Amino acid sequence: MDTEDTQDNGTRWLTDEEQRAWRTHLDVSRLLMHQLERDLQPFGLTNNDYEILVNLSESKDHRMRMSDLATATLQSKSRLSHQITRMENAGLVRRENCESDRRGLFAVLTDHGWETMRKVAPHHVASVRQHFIDLLSAEELKALHASLTPVAQHLRSTRGRV
């Protein structure tokens, strides 16, 4: 868009450098997630499945309240419920009632889910290394982390606000 024609409306248009950075970020995000998803397909998993398995495998007793899992994975409760049903059918997780809150439910990693996680994790890490980590120097990774941390903090602080 020609910024000269539209500056009087107060919009702060992106500079050419800002536009390149933004579009590169979008491109890398889409391409990387697509590649990681493709690399999970031989195991019958999606990125969402893997993220749920990771969250549950890292939680106390391999369980999380469904509402907390929805928050952690940035999914609506309804979408997560459908996802968990699919994963239940695959034997990866199960639902359990919450004793302290009759309306609450836990998602719990099954033994099969734990074994799947242990089998897939090395392949996923290799994929992350091949398509992201090993393409950058230690200094570039440190700079990337420093650059993206304030963005992540800002987005976390504004989550849930309309």
FIFI-369098 format. One record per atom (N, C-alpha, C): residue number from 1; x, y, z; atom name; residue in three letters. Coordinates in pm, whole numbers. Layout:
// residues N
+-----+--------+--------+--------+------+------+
: pos :     xx :     yy :     zz : site : code :
+-----+--------+--------+--------+------+------+
: NUM :      X :      Y :      Z :   CA :  ALA :
...
+-----+--------+--------+--------+------+------+
// end
This chain:
// residues 162
+-----+--------+--------+--------+------+------+
: pos :     xx :     yy :     zz : site : code :
+-----+--------+--------+--------+------+------+
:   1 :     85 :   -117 :      0 :    N :  MET :
:   1 :      0 :      0 :      0 :   CA :  MET :
:   1 :     89 :    123 :      0 :    C :  MET :
:   2 :     55 :    221 :    -77 :    N :  ASP :
:   2 :    133 :    345 :    -86 :   CA :  ASP :
:   2 :    104 :    430 :     38 :    C :  ASP :
:   3 :    204 :    443 :    126 :    N :  THR :
:   3 :    182 :    515 :    251 :   CA :  THR :
:   3 :    162 :    664 :    229 :    C :  THR :
:   4 :    213 :    718 :    120 :    N :  GLU :
:   4 :    197 :    862 :     93 :   CA :  GLU :
:   4 :     50 :    897 :     74 :    C :  GLU :
:   5 :    -28 :    807 :     14 :    N :  ASP :
:   5 :   -168 :    834 :    -16 :   CA :  ASP :
:   5 :   -258 :    822 :    107 :    C :  ASP :
:   6 :   -211 :    757 :    213 :    N :  THR :
:   6 :   -302 :    723 :    323 :   CA :  THR :
:   6 :   -255 :    775 :    459 :    C :  THR :
:   7 :   -148 :    853 :    464 :    N :  GLN :
:   7 :    -95 :    896 :    593 :   CA :  GLN :
:   7 :   -188 :    990 :    668 :    C :  GLN :
:   8 :   -274 :   1065 :    598 :    N :  ASP :
:   8 :   -355 :   1163 :    670 :   CA :  ASP :
:   8 :   -460 :   1099 :    759 :    C :  ASP :
:   9 :   -489 :    970 :    749 :    N :  ASN :
:   9 :   -591 :    910 :    836 :   CA :  ASN :
:   9 :   -534 :    863 :    970 :    C :  ASN :
:  10 :   -407 :    884 :    995 :    N :  GLY :
:  10 :   -346 :    851 :   1123 :   CA :  GLY :
:  10 :   -295 :    708 :   1134 :    C :  GLY :
:  11 :   -310 :    626 :   1033 :    N :  THR :
:  11 :   -262 :    489 :   1038 :   CA :  THR :
:  11 :   -110 :    487 :   1032 :    C :  THR :
:  12 :    -49 :    410 :   1121 :    N :  ARG :
:  12 :     96 :    393 :   1119 :   CA :  ARG :
:  12 :    128 :    271 :   1032 :    C :  ARG :
:  13 :    140 :    291 :    902 :    N :  TRP :
:  13 :    168 :    181 :    810 :   CA :  TRP :
:  13 :    307 :    126 :    837 :    C :  TRP :
:  14 :    326 :      2 :    802 :    N :  LEU :
:  14 :    456 :    -62 :    820 :   CA :  LEU :
:  14 :    555 :     -7 :    717 :    C :  LEU :
:  15 :    677 :     14 :    764 :    N :  THR :
:  15 :    784 :     52 :    672 :   CA :  THR :
:  15 :    819 :    -71 :    588 :    C :  THR :
:  16 :    897 :    -52 :    485 :    N :  ASP :
:  16 :    939 :   -167 :    403 :   CA :  ASP :
:  16 :   1012 :   -270 :    488 :    C :  ASP :
:  17 :   1099 :   -225 :    577 :    N :  GLU :
:  17 :   1172 :   -318 :    663 :   CA :  GLU :
:  17 :   1078 :   -391 :    760 :    C :  GLU :
:  18 :    984 :   -319 :    818 :    N :  GLU :
:  18 :    887 :   -380 :    907 :   CA :  GLU :
:  18 :    799 :   -480 :    832 :    C :  GLU :
:  19 :    759 :   -445 :    712 :    N :  GLN :
:  19 :    677 :   -534 :    629 :   CA :  GLN :
:  19 :    752 :   -663 :    595 :    C :  GLN :
:  20 :    880 :   -649 :    560 :    N :  ARG :
:  20 :    961 :   -769 :    530 :   CA :  ARG :
:  20 :    972 :   -858 :    654 :    C :  ARG :
:  21 :    998 :   -798 :    770 :    N :  ALA :
:  21 :   1010 :   -876 :    894 :   CA :  ALA :
:  21 :    878 :   -946 :    926 :    C :  ALA :
:  22 :    767 :   -873 :    915 :    N :  TRP :
:  22 :    636 :   -930 :    946 :   CA :  TRP :
:  22 :    603 :  -1046 :    853 :    C :  TRP :
:  23 :    623 :  -1024 :    724 :    N :  ARG :
:  23 :    588 :  -1129 :    628 :   CA :  ARG :
:  23 :    680 :  -1249 :    637 :    C :  ARG :
:  24 :    805 :  -1226 :    669 :    N :  THR :
:  24 :    897 :  -1339 :    691 :   CA :  THR :
:  24 :    852 :  -1419 :    812 :    C :  THR :
:  25 :    813 :  -1349 :    918 :    N :  HIS :
:  25 :    763 :  -1418 :   1037 :   CA :  HIS :
:  25 :    641 :  -1504 :   1002 :    C :  HIS :
:  26 :    545 :  -1447 :    929 :    N :  LEU :
:  26 :    425 :  -1522 :    889 :   CA :  LEU :
:  26 :    463 :  -1644 :    805 :    C :  LEU :
:  27 :    551 :  -1624 :    710 :    N :  ASP :
:  27 :    595 :  -1730 :    620 :   CA :  ASP :
:  27 :    662 :  -1843 :    698 :    C :  ASP :
:  28 :    756 :  -1807 :    786 :    N :  VAL :
:  28 :    827 :  -1908 :    865 :   CA :  VAL :
:  28 :    729 :  -1981 :    957 :    C :  VAL :
:  29 :    640 :  -1908 :   1022 :    N :  SER :
:  29 :    544 :  -1972 :   1113 :   CA :  SER :
:  29 :    460 :  -2075 :   1041 :    C :  SER :
:  30 :    405 :  -2036 :    926 :    N :  ARG :
:  30 :    319 :  -2130 :    851 :   CA :  ARG :
:  30 :    399 :  -2250 :    799 :    C :  ARG :
:  31 :    514 :  -2221 :    737 :    N :  LEU :
:  31 :    594 :  -2328 :    679 :   CA :  LEU :
:  31 :    646 :  -2425 :    785 :    C :  LEU :
:  32 :    692 :  -2372 :    897 :    N :  LEU :
:  32 :    745 :  -2457 :   1003 :   CA :  LEU :
:  32 :    636 :  -2544 :   1063 :    C :  LEU :
:  33 :    522 :  -2487 :   1094 :    N :  MET :
:  33 :    414 :  -2567 :   1151 :   CA :  MET :
:  33 :    364 :  -2672 :   1052 :    C :  MET :
:  34 :    360 :  -2637 :    925 :    N :  HIS :
:  34 :    320 :  -2733 :    822 :   CA :  HIS :
:  34 :    420 :  -2850 :    818 :    C :  HIS :
:  35 :    549 :  -2818 :    822 :    N :  GLN :
:  35 :    651 :  -2923 :    816 :   CA :  GLN :
:  35 :    647 :  -3011 :    940 :    C :  GLN :
:  36 :    633 :  -2950 :   1057 :    N :  LEU :
:  36 :    627 :  -3030 :   1181 :   CA :  LEU :
:  36 :    505 :  -3121 :   1180 :    C :  LEU :
:  37 :    394 :  -3070 :   1128 :    N :  GLU :
:  37 :    272 :  -3152 :   1116 :   CA :  GLU :
:  37 :    297 :  -3271 :   1022 :    C :  GLU :
:  38 :    362 :  -3244 :    909 :    N :  ARG :
:  38 :    392 :  -3353 :    814 :   CA :  ARG :
:  38 :    481 :  -3458 :    879 :    C :  ARG :
:  39 :    575 :  -3414 :    961 :    N :  ASP :
:  39 :    666 :  -3508 :   1025 :   CA :  ASP :
:  39 :    599 :  -3588 :   1137 :    C :  ASP :
:  40 :    484 :  -3542 :   1186 :    N :  LEU :
:  40 :    408 :  -3618 :   1286 :   CA :  LEU :
:  40 :    310 :  -3716 :   1223 :    C :  LEU :
:  41 :    276 :  -3694 :   1096 :    N :  GLN :
:  41 :    175 :  -3777 :   1028 :   CA :  GLN :
:  41 :    206 :  -3927 :   1029 :    C :  GLN :
:  42 :    332 :  -3969 :   1010 :    N :  PRO :
:  42 :    357 :  -4114 :   1014 :   CA :  PRO :
:  42 :    320 :  -4180 :   1147 :    C :  PRO :
:  43 :    308 :  -4097 :   1251 :    N :  PHE :
:  43 :    271 :  -4149 :   1383 :   CA :  PHE :
:  43 :    122 :  -4134 :   1410 :    C :  PHE :
:  44 :     49 :  -4084 :   1311 :    N :  GLY :
:  44 :    -95 :  -4065 :   1326 :   CA :  GLY :
:  44 :   -132 :  -3949 :   1417 :    C :  GLY :
:  45 :    -40 :  -3852 :   1433 :    N :  LEU :
:  45 :    -64 :  -3739 :   1521 :   CA :  LEU :
:  45 :    -67 :  -3608 :   1444 :    C :  LEU :
:  46 :   -137 :  -3511 :   1502 :    N :  THR :
:  46 :   -136 :  -3375 :   1451 :   CA :  THR :
:  46 :    -53 :  -3290 :   1549 :    C :  THR :
:  47 :    -25 :  -3166 :   1511 :    N :  ASN :
:  47 :     43 :  -3075 :   1604 :   CA :  ASN :
:  47 :    -39 :  -3058 :   1731 :    C :  ASN :
:  48 :   -171 :  -3047 :   1717 :    N :  ASN :
:  48 :   -258 :  -3034 :   1836 :   CA :  ASN :
:  48 :   -249 :  -3157 :   1926 :    C :  ASN :
:  49 :   -250 :  -3276 :   1866 :    N :  ASP :
:  49 :   -235 :  -3399 :   1944 :   CA :  ASP :
:  49 :   -104 :  -3395 :   2023 :    C :  ASP :
:  50 :      3 :  -3362 :   1953 :    N :  TYR :
:  50 :    135 :  -3363 :   2015 :   CA :  TYR :
:  50 :    142 :  -3261 :   2128 :    C :  TYR :
:  51 :     88 :  -3143 :   2106 :    N :  GLU :
:  51 :     89 :  -3040 :   2209 :   CA :  GLU :
:  51 :     14 :  -3086 :   2334 :    C :  GLU :
:  52 :    -97 :  -3153 :   2314 :    N :  ILE :
:  52 :   -173 :  -3206 :   2428 :   CA :  ILE :
:  52 :    -93 :  -3315 :   2499 :    C :  ILE :
:  53 :    -33 :  -3404 :   2424 :    N :  LEU :
:  53 :     50 :  -3509 :   2484 :   CA :  LEU :
:  53 :    165 :  -3448 :   2565 :    C :  LEU :
:  54 :    229 :  -3345 :   2511 :    N :  VAL :
:  54 :    339 :  -3278 :   2582 :   CA :  VAL :
:  54 :    287 :  -3218 :   2712 :    C :  VAL :
:  55 :    177 :  -3143 :   2705 :    N :  ASN :
:  55 :    122 :  -3080 :   2825 :   CA :  ASN :
:  55 :     88 :  -3184 :   2932 :    C :  ASN :
:  56 :     24 :  -3292 :   2891 :    N :  LEU :
:  56 :    -12 :  -3396 :   2988 :   CA :  LEU :
:  56 :    111 :  -3469 :   3041 :    C :  LEU :
:  57 :    208 :  -3496 :   2955 :    N :  SER :
:  57 :    328 :  -3570 :   2999 :   CA :  SER :
:  57 :    411 :  -3488 :   3097 :    C :  SER :
:  58 :    401 :  -3355 :   3090 :    N :  GLU :
:  58 :    478 :  -3268 :   3179 :   CA :  GLU :
:  58 :    400 :  -3227 :   3303 :    C :  GLU :
:  59 :    275 :  -3271 :   3315 :    N :  SER :
:  59 :    190 :  -3234 :   3429 :   CA :  SER :
:  59 :    198 :  -3339 :   3538 :    C :  SER :
:  60 :    173 :  -3294 :   3662 :    N :  LYS :
:  60 :    171 :  -3386 :   3776 :   CA :  LYS :
:  60 :     71 :  -3498 :   3749 :    C :  LYS :
:  61 :    112 :  -3619 :   3770 :    N :  ASP :
:  61 :     28 :  -3738 :   3749 :   CA :  ASP :
:  61 :    -23 :  -3750 :   3606 :    C :  ASP :
:  62 :     41 :  -3681 :   3512 :    N :  HIS :
:  62 :      4 :  -3686 :   3369 :   CA :  HIS :
:  62 :   -143 :  -3651 :   3349 :    C :  HIS :
:  63 :   -191 :  -3550 :   3422 :    N :  ARG :
:  63 :   -331 :  -3511 :   3412 :   CA :  ARG :
:  63 :   -342 :  -3360 :   3422 :    C :  ARG :
:  64 :   -446 :  -3307 :   3356 :    N :  MET :
:  64 :   -477 :  -3165 :   3366 :   CA :  MET :
:  64 :   -628 :  -3147 :   3361 :    C :  MET :
:  65 :   -674 :  -3045 :   3431 :    N :  ARG :
:  65 :   -815 :  -3009 :   3416 :   CA :  ARG :
:  65 :   -836 :  -2968 :   3272 :    C :  ARG :
:  66 :   -950 :  -3005 :   3218 :    N :  MET :
:  66 :   -980 :  -2972 :   3078 :   CA :  MET :
:  66 :   -973 :  -2821 :   3054 :    C :  MET :
:  67 :  -1023 :  -2742 :   3147 :    N :  SER :
:  67 :  -1020 :  -2596 :   3130 :   CA :  SER :
:  67 :   -877 :  -2544 :   3126 :    C :  SER :
:  68 :   -788 :  -2600 :   3209 :    N :  ASP :
:  68 :   -648 :  -2559 :   3208 :   CA :  ASP :
:  68 :   -578 :  -2603 :   3080 :    C :  ASP :
:  69 :   -613 :  -2721 :   3032 :    N :  LEU :
:  69 :   -555 :  -2771 :   2908 :   CA :  LEU :
:  69 :   -601 :  -2686 :   2789 :    C :  LEU :
:  70 :   -727 :  -2644 :   2791 :    N :  ALA :
:  70 :   -778 :  -2555 :   2685 :   CA :  ALA :
:  70 :   -700 :  -2424 :   2685 :    C :  ALA :
:  71 :   -676 :  -2369 :   2802 :    N :  THR :
:  71 :   -599 :  -2246 :   2813 :   CA :  THR :
:  71 :   -456 :  -2267 :   2765 :    C :  THR :
:  72 :   -394 :  -2375 :   2808 :    N :  ALA :
:  72 :   -254 :  -2401 :   2772 :   CA :  ALA :
:  72 :   -235 :  -2422 :   2623 :    C :  ALA :
:  73 :   -335 :  -2477 :   2556 :    N :  THR :
:  73 :   -323 :  -2509 :   2414 :   CA :  THR :
:  73 :   -394 :  -2407 :   2324 :    C :  THR :
:  74 :   -446 :  -2300 :   2385 :    N :  LEU :
:  74 :   -515 :  -2194 :   2311 :   CA :  LEU :
:  74 :   -633 :  -2247 :   2229 :    C :  LEU :
:  75 :   -707 :  -2339 :   2289 :    N :  GLN :
:  75 :   -825 :  -2394 :   2223 :   CA :  GLN :
:  75 :   -949 :  -2359 :   2304 :    C :  GLN :
:  76 :  -1060 :  -2346 :   2236 :    N :  SER :
:  76 :  -1186 :  -2329 :   2308 :   CA :  SER :
:  76 :  -1215 :  -2461 :   2380 :    C :  SER :
:  77 :  -1297 :  -2454 :   2483 :    N :  LYS :
:  77 :  -1333 :  -2575 :   2556 :   CA :  LYS :
:  77 :  -1404 :  -2674 :   2464 :    C :  LYS :
:  78 :  -1487 :  -2622 :   2375 :    N :  SER :
:  78 :  -1560 :  -2708 :   2282 :   CA :  SER :
:  78 :  -1465 :  -2777 :   2186 :    C :  SER :
:  79 :  -1374 :  -2702 :   2128 :    N :  ARG :
:  79 :  -1278 :  -2762 :   2034 :   CA :  ARG :
:  79 :  -1191 :  -2865 :   2104 :    C :  ARG :
:  80 :  -1145 :  -2831 :   2225 :    N :  LEU :
:  80 :  -1063 :  -2926 :   2300 :   CA :  LEU :
:  80 :  -1141 :  -3053 :   2330 :    C :  LEU :
:  81 :  -1267 :  -3039 :   2364 :    N :  SER :
:  81 :  -1350 :  -3156 :   2393 :   CA :  SER :
:  81 :  -1356 :  -3250 :   2273 :    C :  SER :
:  82 :  -1373 :  -3195 :   2154 :    N :  HIS :
:  82 :  -1374 :  -3277 :   2032 :   CA :  HIS :
:  82 :  -1237 :  -3341 :   2010 :    C :  HIS :
:  83 :  -1132 :  -3265 :   2033 :    N :  GLN :
:  83 :   -995 :  -3316 :   2017 :   CA :  GLN :
:  83 :   -969 :  -3431 :   2114 :    C :  GLN :
:  84 :  -1010 :  -3413 :   2240 :    N :  ILE :
:  84 :   -990 :  -3517 :   2341 :   CA :  ILE :
:  84 :  -1071 :  -3642 :   2307 :    C :  ILE :
:  85 :  -1192 :  -3625 :   2255 :    N :  THR :
:  85 :  -1272 :  -3741 :   2214 :   CA :  THR :
:  85 :  -1198 :  -3821 :   2107 :    C :  THR :
:  86 :  -1141 :  -3753 :   2009 :    N :  ARG :
:  86 :  -1065 :  -3820 :   1904 :   CA :  ARG :
:  86 :   -944 :  -3893 :   1963 :    C :  ARG :
:  87 :   -876 :  -3827 :   2057 :    N :  MET :
:  87 :   -758 :  -3888 :   2120 :   CA :  MET :
:  87 :   -798 :  -4002 :   2213 :    C :  MET :
:  88 :   -915 :  -3992 :   2276 :    N :  GLU :
:  88 :   -967 :  -4103 :   2357 :   CA :  GLU :
:  88 :   -991 :  -4225 :   2269 :    C :  GLU :
:  89 :  -1051 :  -4202 :   2153 :    N :  ASN :
:  89 :  -1079 :  -4312 :   2060 :   CA :  ASN :
:  89 :   -950 :  -4379 :   2013 :    C :  ASN :
:  90 :   -841 :  -4306 :   2011 :    N :  ALA :
:  90 :   -711 :  -4362 :   1972 :   CA :  ALA :
:  90 :   -639 :  -4423 :   2092 :    C :  ALA :
:  91 :   -698 :  -4412 :   2212 :    N :  GLY :
:  91 :   -639 :  -4471 :   2332 :   CA :  GLY :
:  91 :   -526 :  -4389 :   2392 :    C :  GLY :
:  92 :   -511 :  -4263 :   2351 :    N :  LEU :
:  92 :   -400 :  -4180 :   2399 :   CA :  LEU :
:  92 :   -430 :  -4112 :   2532 :    C :  LEU :
:  93 :   -556 :  -4079 :   2554 :    N :  VAL :
:  93 :   -598 :  -4010 :   2676 :   CA :  VAL :
:  93 :   -732 :  -4067 :   2722 :    C :  VAL :
:  94 :   -768 :  -4031 :   2844 :    N :  ARG :
:  94 :   -902 :  -4063 :   2894 :   CA :  ARG :
:  94 :   -948 :  -3944 :   2977 :    C :  ARG :
:  95 :  -1077 :  -3934 :   2994 :    N :  ARG :
:  95 :  -1135 :  -3832 :   3081 :   CA :  ARG :
:  95 :  -1162 :  -3894 :   3217 :    C :  ARG :
:  96 :  -1142 :  -3814 :   3321 :    N :  GLU :
:  96 :  -1178 :  -3856 :   3457 :   CA :  GLU :
:  96 :  -1251 :  -3742 :   3523 :    C :  GLU :
:  97 :  -1349 :  -3777 :   3605 :    N :  ASN :
:  97 :  -1421 :  -3676 :   3681 :   CA :  ASN :
:  97 :  -1330 :  -3615 :   3786 :    C :  ASN :
:  98 :  -1359 :  -3490 :   3817 :    N :  CYS :
:  98 :  -1287 :  -3419 :   3923 :   CA :  CYS :
:  98 :  -1364 :  -3437 :   4052 :    C :  CYS :
:  99 :  -1300 :  -3498 :   4152 :    N :  GLU :
:  99 :  -1367 :  -3526 :   4279 :   CA :  GLU :
:  99 :  -1409 :  -3397 :   4351 :    C :  GLU :
: 100 :  -1330 :  -3291 :   4341 :    N :  SER :
: 100 :  -1360 :  -3168 :   4415 :   CA :  SER :
: 100 :  -1461 :  -3078 :   4343 :    C :  SER :
: 101 :  -1485 :  -3105 :   4215 :    N :  ASP :
: 101 :  -1578 :  -3023 :   4137 :   CA :  ASP :
: 101 :  -1652 :  -3116 :   4041 :    C :  ASP :
: 102 :  -1775 :  -3144 :   4072 :    N :  ARG :
: 102 :  -1850 :  -3243 :   3993 :   CA :  ARG :
: 102 :  -1863 :  -3206 :   3846 :    C :  ARG :
: 103 :  -1855 :  -3076 :   3815 :    N :  ARG :
: 103 :  -1865 :  -3034 :   3675 :   CA :  ARG :
: 103 :  -1731 :  -3044 :   3603 :    C :  ARG :
: 104 :  -1622 :  -3049 :   3682 :    N :  GLY :
: 104 :  -1488 :  -3049 :   3623 :   CA :  GLY :
: 104 :  -1447 :  -3185 :   3573 :    C :  GLY :
: 105 :  -1365 :  -3184 :   3470 :    N :  LEU :
: 105 :  -1310 :  -3307 :   3414 :   CA :  LEU :
: 105 :  -1160 :  -3292 :   3398 :    C :  LEU :
: 106 :  -1091 :  -3404 :   3412 :    N :  PHE :
: 106 :   -950 :  -3411 :   3385 :   CA :  PHE :
: 106 :   -927 :  -3483 :   3253 :    C :  PHE :
: 107 :   -826 :  -3441 :   3178 :    N :  ALA :
: 107 :   -772 :  -3520 :   3069 :   CA :  ALA :
: 107 :   -650 :  -3590 :   3127 :    C :  ALA :
: 108 :   -641 :  -3721 :   3106 :    N :  VAL :
: 108 :   -534 :  -3800 :   3166 :   CA :  VAL :
: 108 :   -464 :  -3878 :   3055 :    C :  VAL :
: 109 :   -333 :  -3874 :   3058 :    N :  LEU :
: 109 :   -252 :  -3949 :   2963 :   CA :  LEU :
: 109 :   -260 :  -4098 :   2997 :    C :  LEU :
: 110 :   -293 :  -4180 :   2900 :    N :  THR :
: 110 :   -297 :  -4325 :   2922 :   CA :  THR :
: 110 :   -156 :  -4382 :   2907 :    C :  THR :
: 111 :   -140 :  -4509 :   2942 :    N :  ASP :
: 111 :    -11 :  -4575 :   2922 :   CA :  ASP :
: 111 :     25 :  -4574 :   2774 :    C :  ASP :
: 112 :    -74 :  -4598 :   2689 :    N :  HIS :
: 112 :    -50 :  -4595 :   2544 :   CA :  HIS :
: 112 :     -8 :  -4454 :   2500 :    C :  HIS :
: 113 :    -73 :  -4351 :   2556 :    N :  GLY :
: 113 :    -37 :  -4214 :   2525 :   CA :  GLY :
: 113 :    105 :  -4182 :   2567 :    C :  GLY :
: 114 :    145 :  -4231 :   2687 :    N :  TRP :
: 114 :    281 :  -4210 :   2737 :   CA :  TRP :
: 114 :    383 :  -4280 :   2647 :    C :  TRP :
: 115 :    353 :  -4403 :   2608 :    N :  GLU :
: 115 :    443 :  -4476 :   2518 :   CA :  GLU :
: 115 :    452 :  -4407 :   2382 :    C :  GLU :
: 116 :    340 :  -4358 :   2333 :    N :  THR :
: 116 :    339 :  -4285 :   2206 :   CA :  THR :
: 116 :    427 :  -4161 :   2217 :    C :  THR :
: 117 :    412 :  -4089 :   2327 :    N :  MET :
: 117 :    493 :  -3969 :   2350 :   CA :  MET :
: 117 :    641 :  -4004 :   2352 :    C :  MET :
: 118 :    676 :  -4108 :   2422 :    N :  ARG :
: 118 :    818 :  -4149 :   2431 :   CA :  ARG :
: 118 :    872 :  -4192 :   2295 :    C :  ARG :
: 119 :    787 :  -4252 :   2213 :    N :  LYS :
: 119 :    830 :  -4296 :   2080 :   CA :  LYS :
: 119 :    843 :  -4179 :   1983 :    C :  LYS :
: 120 :    750 :  -4085 :   1989 :    N :  VAL :
: 120 :    745 :  -3976 :   1892 :   CA :  VAL :
: 120 :    840 :  -3862 :   1927 :    C :  VAL :
: 121 :    861 :  -3835 :   2055 :    N :  ALA :
: 121 :    940 :  -3719 :   2097 :   CA :  ALA :
: 121 :   1078 :  -3710 :   2030 :    C :  ALA :
: 122 :   1155 :  -3818 :   2023 :    N :  PRO :
: 122 :   1286 :  -3806 :   1957 :   CA :  PRO :
: 122 :   1275 :  -3764 :   1810 :    C :  PRO :
: 123 :   1173 :  -3813 :   1741 :    N :  HIS :
: 123 :   1153 :  -3776 :   1600 :   CA :  HIS :
: 123 :   1110 :  -3629 :   1589 :    C :  HIS :
: 124 :   1024 :  -3586 :   1681 :    N :  HIS :
: 124 :    979 :  -3447 :   1680 :   CA :  HIS :
: 124 :   1097 :  -3352 :   1707 :    C :  HIS :
: 125 :   1178 :  -3385 :   1806 :    N :  VAL :
: 125 :   1294 :  -3302 :   1837 :   CA :  VAL :
: 125 :   1389 :  -3297 :   1718 :    C :  VAL :
: 126 :   1410 :  -3409 :   1651 :    N :  ALA :
: 126 :   1496 :  -3411 :   1531 :   CA :  ALA :
: 126 :   1439 :  -3321 :   1423 :    C :  ALA :
: 127 :   1308 :  -3321 :   1408 :    N :  SER :
: 127 :   1242 :  -3236 :   1309 :   CA :  SER :
: 127 :   1259 :  -3088 :   1345 :    C :  SER :
: 128 :   1239 :  -3055 :   1473 :    N :  VAL :
: 128 :   1258 :  -2917 :   1518 :   CA :  VAL :
: 128 :   1401 :  -2873 :   1494 :    C :  VAL :
: 129 :   1496 :  -2962 :   1523 :    N :  ARG :
: 129 :   1637 :  -2929 :   1499 :   CA :  ARG :
: 129 :   1663 :  -2907 :   1349 :    C :  ARG :
: 130 :   1617 :  -3000 :   1268 :    N :  GLN :
: 130 :   1644 :  -2994 :   1124 :   CA :  GLN :
: 130 :   1585 :  -2871 :   1057 :    C :  GLN :
: 131 :   1464 :  -2836 :   1097 :    N :  HIS :
: 131 :   1392 :  -2730 :   1027 :   CA :  HIS :
: 131 :   1395 :  -2594 :   1097 :    C :  HIS :
: 132 :   1461 :  -2588 :   1216 :    N :  PHE :
: 132 :   1464 :  -2460 :   1286 :   CA :  PHE :
: 132 :   1596 :  -2440 :   1361 :    C :  PHE :
: 133 :   1617 :  -2512 :   1468 :    N :  ILE :
: 133 :   1730 :  -2488 :   1559 :   CA :  ILE :
: 133 :   1865 :  -2491 :   1489 :    C :  ILE :
: 134 :   1890 :  -2597 :   1413 :    N :  ASP :
: 134 :   2023 :  -2614 :   1352 :   CA :  ASP :
: 134 :   2049 :  -2520 :   1235 :    C :  ASP :
: 135 :   1948 :  -2443 :   1194 :    N :  LEU :
: 135 :   1966 :  -2345 :   1087 :   CA :  LEU :
: 135 :   2013 :  -2210 :   1139 :    C :  LEU :
: 136 :   2017 :  -2197 :   1272 :    N :  LEU :
: 136 :   2056 :  -2071 :   1335 :   CA :  LEU :
: 136 :   2176 :  -2094 :   1426 :    C :  LEU :
: 137 :   2259 :  -1993 :   1438 :    N :  SER :
: 137 :   2373 :  -2002 :   1531 :   CA :  SER :
: 137 :   2322 :  -1982 :   1674 :    C :  SER :
: 138 :   2407 :  -2013 :   1770 :    N :  ALA :
: 138 :   2371 :  -1992 :   1910 :   CA :  ALA :
: 138 :   2339 :  -1845 :   1935 :    C :  ALA :
: 139 :   2415 :  -1756 :   1874 :    N :  GLU :
: 139 :   2392 :  -1612 :   1890 :   CA :  GLU :
: 139 :   2257 :  -1571 :   1830 :    C :  GLU :
: 140 :   2225 :  -1626 :   1713 :    N :  GLU :
: 140 :   2097 :  -1595 :   1649 :   CA :  GLU :
: 140 :   1980 :  -1646 :   1731 :    C :  GLU :
: 141 :   1994 :  -1766 :   1789 :    N :  LEU :
: 141 :   1888 :  -1820 :   1874 :   CA :  LEU :
: 141 :   1868 :  -1733 :   1998 :    C :  LEU :
: 142 :   1978 :  -1688 :   2056 :    N :  LYS :
: 142 :   1969 :  -1602 :   2174 :   CA :  LYS :
: 142 :   1901 :  -1470 :   2138 :    C :  LYS :
: 143 :   1938 :  -1412 :   2024 :    N :  ALA :
: 143 :   1877 :  -1286 :   1980 :   CA :  ALA :
: 143 :   1729 :  -1307 :   1948 :    C :  ALA :
: 144 :   1697 :  -1418 :   1884 :    N :  LEU :
: 144 :   1556 :  -1447 :   1852 :   CA :  LEU :
: 144 :   1474 :  -1459 :   1980 :    C :  LEU :
: 145 :   1528 :  -1532 :   2077 :    N :  HIS :
: 145 :   1459 :  -1546 :   2205 :   CA :  HIS :
: 145 :   1438 :  -1410 :   2269 :    C :  HIS :
: 146 :   1542 :  -1328 :   2272 :    N :  ALA :
: 146 :   1532 :  -1195 :   2333 :   CA :  ALA :
: 146 :   1431 :  -1108 :   2258 :    C :  ALA :
: 147 :   1425 :  -1122 :   2127 :    N :  SER :
: 147 :   1334 :  -1041 :   2046 :   CA :  SER :
: 147 :   1188 :  -1084 :   2062 :    C :  SER :
: 148 :   1165 :  -1214 :   2072 :    N :  LEU :
: 148 :   1027 :  -1263 :   2077 :   CA :  LEU :
: 148 :    968 :  -1268 :   2217 :    C :  LEU :
: 149 :   1051 :  -1269 :   2319 :    N :  THR :
: 149 :   1000 :  -1277 :   2457 :   CA :  THR :
: 149 :    905 :  -1162 :   2490 :    C :  THR :
: 150 :    937 :  -1036 :   2459 :    N :  PRO :
: 150 :    841 :   -930 :   2491 :   CA :  PRO :
: 150 :    709 :   -943 :   2414 :    C :  PRO :
: 151 :    715 :   -996 :   2293 :    N :  VAL :
: 151 :    593 :  -1016 :   2214 :   CA :  VAL :
: 151 :    507 :  -1123 :   2282 :    C :  VAL :
: 152 :    570 :  -1233 :   2321 :    N :  ALA :
: 152 :    497 :  -1341 :   2390 :   CA :  ALA :
: 152 :    437 :  -1290 :   2521 :    C :  ALA :
: 153 :    514 :  -1213 :   2597 :    N :  GLN :
: 153 :    464 :  -1159 :   2724 :   CA :  GLN :
: 153 :    344 :  -1067 :   2700 :    C :  GLN :
: 154 :    355 :   -982 :   2600 :    N :  HIS :
: 154 :    244 :   -891 :   2567 :   CA :  HIS :
: 154 :    119 :   -971 :   2529 :    C :  HIS :
: 155 :    135 :  -1071 :   2444 :    N :  LEU :
: 155 :     20 :  -1149 :   2399 :   CA :  LEU :
: 155 :    -42 :  -1228 :   2513 :    C :  LEU :
: 156 :     43 :  -1281 :   2602 :    N :  ARG :
: 156 :    -11 :  -1352 :   2720 :   CA :  ARG :
: 156 :    -91 :  -1257 :   2809 :    C :  ARG :
: 157 :    -43 :  -1134 :   2823 :    N :  SER :
: 157 :   -111 :  -1038 :   2911 :   CA :  SER :
: 157 :   -242 :   -988 :   2852 :    C :  SER :
: 158 :   -256 :   -992 :   2720 :    N :  THR :
: 158 :   -378 :   -943 :   2657 :   CA :  THR :
: 158 :   -476 :  -1055 :   2624 :    C :  THR :
: 159 :   -436 :  -1181 :   2647 :    N :  ARG :
: 159 :   -526 :  -1293 :   2618 :   CA :  ARG :
: 159 :   -654 :  -1281 :   2695 :    C :  ARG :
: 160 :   -762 :  -1307 :   2627 :    N :  GLY :
: 160 :   -892 :  -1303 :   2691 :   CA :  GLY :
: 160 :   -958 :  -1166 :   2685 :    C :  GLY :
: 161 :   -882 :  -1066 :   2651 :    N :  ARG :
: 161 :   -942 :   -933 :   2637 :   CA :  ARG :
: 161 :   -998 :   -919 :   2497 :    C :  ARG :
: 162 :  -1111 :   -851 :   2487 :    N :  VAL :
: 162 :  -1172 :   -830 :   2357 :   CA :  VAL :
: 162 :  -1140 :   -691 :   2308 :    C :  VAL :
+-----+--------+--------+--------+------+------+
// end
